[in-house]
Amino acid sequence: MTSQSGLNERQYPSTDSSVVAVLEYQDQVGLRCKVRAQAVAGNDVWYLLRDTQAWISASYAARTGTVPYCKDVQVNRLTHSPQATDAMG
């Protein structure tokens, strides 16, 4: 994280959402996917963390790889689930 004062992990991708935890300066976390939501410091991208159901603003995150949009992750997960396979026959 690039914010020296820490970065709030939020329940939803909005600064109006509850803070569920705080990442410390230079913490490294995995990112599951991203969405476009409320703009923070001119950047409207939010990341969903990989290991928890929490969101961080991309304005204060230094990304080192490609992060898919959440709609692409959800479609892939549903398409390849056992329930979807059974439903398709």
Secondary structure, DSSP 8 states (H G I E B T S, - for coil): ---TT-EEEESSSSTTS-EEEEE-TT----EEEEEEEEEETTEEEEEEESSSS-EEEGGG----S---BHHHHHHHHHHTSHHHHHHH-
